[in-house]
């Protein structure tokens, strides 16, 4: 990771505003969607059953190889998507302070470090936030192989390119 200069941070805040979750969700400037390995929202019964694994640790420990294979196929699609983004555009990490709404913004300049953070996020061990200036989008790691998207409403046309990258990696955009 590389620290970015003050001018670049000010530019990001000017475009995206406050980058903490509460500010993003209260703001009327964003369309909030989700990016998921699933083509629909899962209901409670969708989580149940021995034929499914939705968590990394569960997939590692299950004796059901079919469920583990399914989980890792989804896991790998998310990873490919994040790596595809890294190879196509500039990615910033938004590292939140432990206390308070302040953020530290860094540029990922090393794919191995970026991939390590992404894997922790996919596995729900660190909920990574990244900012993608080209698409005026923030992705926030989340649970159940479904991550949150905050897209600047005024730039929604640009998001179509972003959606295409998601679809090319077998992911879905959910409202």
KAKAGI-V96941 format. One record per backbone hydrogen bond with DSSP energy under -0.5 kcal/mol. NH is the residue of the N-H (numbers start at 1). CO is the residue of the C=O. Records with the same first field share a line. If there is no record, write none. Layout:
NH: CO  CO
This chain:
2: 107
4: 105
9: 5
10: 6
11: 7
12: 8
13: 9
14: 10
15: 11
16: 12
17: 13
24: 20
25: 21
26: 22
27: 23
31: 151
32: 30
33: 31  149
34: 174
35: 147
36: 172
37: 145
46: 43
47: 43  44
48: 44
52: 49
59: 55
60: 56
61: 57
62: 58
65: 63
68: 64
69: 65
70: 66
71: 67
72: 68
73: 69
74: 70
75: 71
76: 72
77: 73
78: 74
79: 75
80: 76
81: 77
82: 78
83: 79
84: 80
85: 81
86: 82
87: 83
88: 84  85
89: 85
92: 131
93: 106
94: 129
95: 93  104
96: 94
97: 102
104: 95
106: 93  104
107: 2
108: 91
109: 107
114: 110
115: 111
116: 112
117: 113
118: 114
119: 115
120: 116
121: 117
122: 118
123: 119
124: 121
125: 120
126: 120
128: 126
130: 139
131: 92
132: 137
133: 131
135: 132
136: 132  133
137: 132
138: 150
139: 130
140: 148
141: 128  139
146: 143
147: 35
148: 140
149: 33
150: 138
151: 31  149
152: 136
153: 29
155: 152
156: 153
158: 155
159: 155
160: 156  157
161: 158
162: 158
163: 159
164: 160
165: 161
166: 162
167: 163
168: 164
169: 165  166
170: 167
171: 166
172: 36
174: 34  172
